[in-house]
Amino acid sequence: MKILYSPASPYSNKVRMAAHHAGLQAESVLTDTASSPAELIGNNPLGKIPTLILEDGRSVYDSRSIMHFIDRETRGTLYPRNKDKRTDVEILEALADGICDSLLAIVYERRTRPEDKQHQPWIDRQWEKVERGLDYLETHLPRTSGKLHAGHFAVAAMLRYIELRFAGQWQKGRPKLKKWPEKFEKVFPAVSTFYA
C-alpha cells in the first residue's frame, strides 16, 4: 500500500501518523499536487492528498475515509467501539479538520490572489472560525493518558499546521492548547518524523 502525501498537509500528516500507530504497512510517497502527477490523478480524480492506494489497485481518498479504512483494517485501533465515545472522537476529528479547512482557505487566498485582490472580510471570517475552534479545544482537549484515537492525530496535525503557517498567532490565551503537543509527543514519540 502507498499513501500519497505532502509533508505540509495536515490531512496527510493525520493519516500517516494514524497508519503508523495502528500498524498499517503503507509506504509514504511524497507527491507534488501542483504538477498533477499521473499516479495521483490516476488514483484520485480530484488530484488531492492524501490518497491511499491499496494492494489490489483500488484507492481511498479524503482523509476521513482513509482513517475509517485504517480503523477497519486494524480492528478498531482508531475509533472507540462504544457509539457515544466514537461519536465524540468523530466530532473532535471533524473540528480539527474544519479548523484546517479554514486555515487553508486563508493560505490559498493569500497565495493565489494578488494582494490588492485579496478579500480581507473572507480572511477575517475564516480566522474567526479558527479562533472559535481553538477556544473550544482549549477547554475540551483530549486527554493523552489513555488510548490514542483518531481525534488525537487530527488535533496534532492541525496544531502542527497552524504553527507552520501562522506561527505565534494562535497561542495567546490558550495555555493548555499550547502545551498539548508536548504531552502528545510523550505518548507518540514518532510524531516529529511525520513533519519532514
C-alpha positions in Angstrom: 0.0 0.0 0.0 1.0 3.6 -0.6 0.0 6.9 0.9 0.5 9.8 -1.4 1.2 12.8 0.7 2.8 16.2 1.2 4.7 17.0 4.5 2.9 20.3 4.9 -0.6 18.8 4.5 -2.3 18.4 7.9 -4.6 15.8 6.4 -1.7 13.8 5.1 0.1 14.0 8.5 -3.0 12.9 10.4 -3.4 9.8 8.1 0.3 8.9 8.2 0.5 9.2 12.0 -2.6 7.1 12.4 -1.4 4.4 10.0 1.9 4.2 11.9 0.1 4.0 15.2 -2.3 1.3 14.0 0.4 -0.8 12.4 -0.9 -0.4 8.9 2.0 -1.1 6.5 1.9 1.7 3.9 4.8 3.4 2.0 4.6 7.2 2.2 5.2 8.7 -1.3 6.0 12.4 -1.5 3.6 13.9 -4.0 3.6 17.3 -5.6 -0.1 18.1 -6.3 0.7 21.2 -8.3 2.3 19.1 -11.1 -0.7 16.8 -11.3 1.3 13.6 -11.3 -0.1 10.6 -13.1 0.0 8.4 -10.1 -2.2 10.9 -8.1 -4.6 11.8 -10.9 -4.9 8.1 -11.9 -5.9 7.2 -8.3 -7.9 10.2 -7.3 -9.8 12.2 -9.9 -9.8 15.2 -7.5 -6.0 15.2 -7.5 -5.9 15.7 -3.8 -3.8 14.3 -1.0 -3.8 12.1 1.0 -4.7 9.3 -1.3 -4.2 5.7 -0.1 -3.5 3.2 -2.9 -4.4 -0.4 -1.9 -2.6 -3.5 -2.9 -5.4 -4.5 -5.2 -5.1 -1.2 -7.1 -8.2 0.5 -5.6 -7.7 3.8 -3.9 -9.2 5.5 -0.9 -9.3 9.3 -0.6 -10.4 12.0 1.7 -8.5 11.8 5.0 -11.6 10.7 7.0 -12.4 7.9 4.6 -8.8 6.7 4.9 -9.0 6.9 8.7 -12.1 4.7 8.7 -10.4 2.3 6.3 -7.4 2.1 8.7 -9.7 1.5 11.6 -11.5 -1.3 9.9 -8.2 -3.0 8.7 -6.7 -2.8 12.1 -9.8 -3.9 14.1 -10.8 -0.7 15.7 -7.5 0.9 16.7 -8.6 4.5 15.9 -12.2 4.8 17.0 -13.9 3.5 20.2 -16.4 0.7 19.9 -18.9 2.5 22.2 -21.1 4.5 19.9 -21.2 7.6 22.2 -17.5 7.7 22.6 -17.0 7.1 18.9 -19.3 10.0 18.1 -17.2 12.2 20.4 -14.0 11.2 18.6 -15.5 11.7 15.2 -16.7 15.2 16.2 -13.2 16.1 17.6 -11.7 14.9 14.3 -14.2 17.0 12.3 -13.4 20.1 14.4 -9.7 19.8 13.9 -10.1 19.1 10.2 -12.6 22.1 9.9 -10.0 24.4 11.5 -7.5 23.2 8.9 -10.1 23.9 6.2 -10.3 27.5 7.3 -6.6 27.8 7.7 -6.1 26.5 4.1 -8.7 28.9 2.8 -6.7 31.8 4.2 -3.4 30.4 2.9 -4.9 29.9 -0.6 -6.5 33.4 -0.6 -3.1 35.0 0.1 -1.1 32.7 -2.1 -3.2 32.7 -5.3 -4.5 36.3 -5.4 -2.6 39.5 -5.9 -2.5 41.5 -2.6 -5.0 44.1 -4.0 -7.4 41.4 -4.9 -7.4 39.5 -1.6 -10.8 39.7 0.2 -10.0 40.6 3.8 -13.5 40.1 5.0 -13.3 36.5 3.8 -9.9 36.0 5.5 -11.3 37.5 8.7 -14.4 35.2 8.6 -12.1 32.2 8.3 -9.9 33.3 11.1 -13.0 33.8 13.3 -13.8 30.1 12.7 -10.3 29.1 13.6 -10.4 31.1 16.8 -13.7 29.7 17.9 -12.4 26.2 17.2 -9.2 26.8 19.1 -11.1 28.3 22.1 -13.3 25.2 22.2 -10.3 22.9 22.1 -8.7 24.9 24.9 -11.5 23.8 27.2 -12.2 20.4 25.6 -8.7 18.9 24.9 -8.5 15.2 24.6 -6.5 13.5 27.4 -3.3 11.8 26.3 -3.2 9.4 29.2 -5.5 6.8 27.6 -5.6 5.0 24.3 -4.8 7.2 21.3 -7.6 7.7 18.8 -8.3 9.5 15.5 -9.1 12.8 17.3 -5.6 12.9 18.8 -4.0 12.6 15.4 -6.3 15.2 13.9 -5.6 17.7 16.7 -1.8 17.0 16.5 -1.8 17.6 12.7 -3.8 20.7 13.0 -1.6 22.3 15.6 1.5 21.5 13.6 -0.1 23.1 10.5 -1.2 26.3 12.3 2.2 26.7 13.8 3.8 26.1 10.3 1.6 28.8 8.6 0.6 31.1 11.4 3.5 30.8 13.9 2.9 32.9 17.1 -0.6 34.0 16.1 -2.8 31.5 17.9 -1.3 30.7 21.4 -2.4 33.8 23.3 -5.0 32.9 26.0 -4.7 29.2 25.2 -2.0 27.8 27.5 -3.4 24.2 27.6 -3.5 24.0 23.8 0.0 25.5 23.5 1.3 22.7 25.8 -0.7 19.9 24.3 1.8 18.9 21.5 4.4 18.2 24.1 2.1 15.9 26.0 1.1 14.2 22.8 4.7 13.6 21.8 5.3 11.8 25.2 2.8 9.2 24.2 3.5 9.3 20.5 7.3 9.9 20.2 7.3 9.3 16.4 5.3 12.5 15.8 8.2 14.6 14.6 9.1 12.1 11.9 5.9 12.9 10.1 6.8 16.6 9.6 9.9 16.1 7.5 
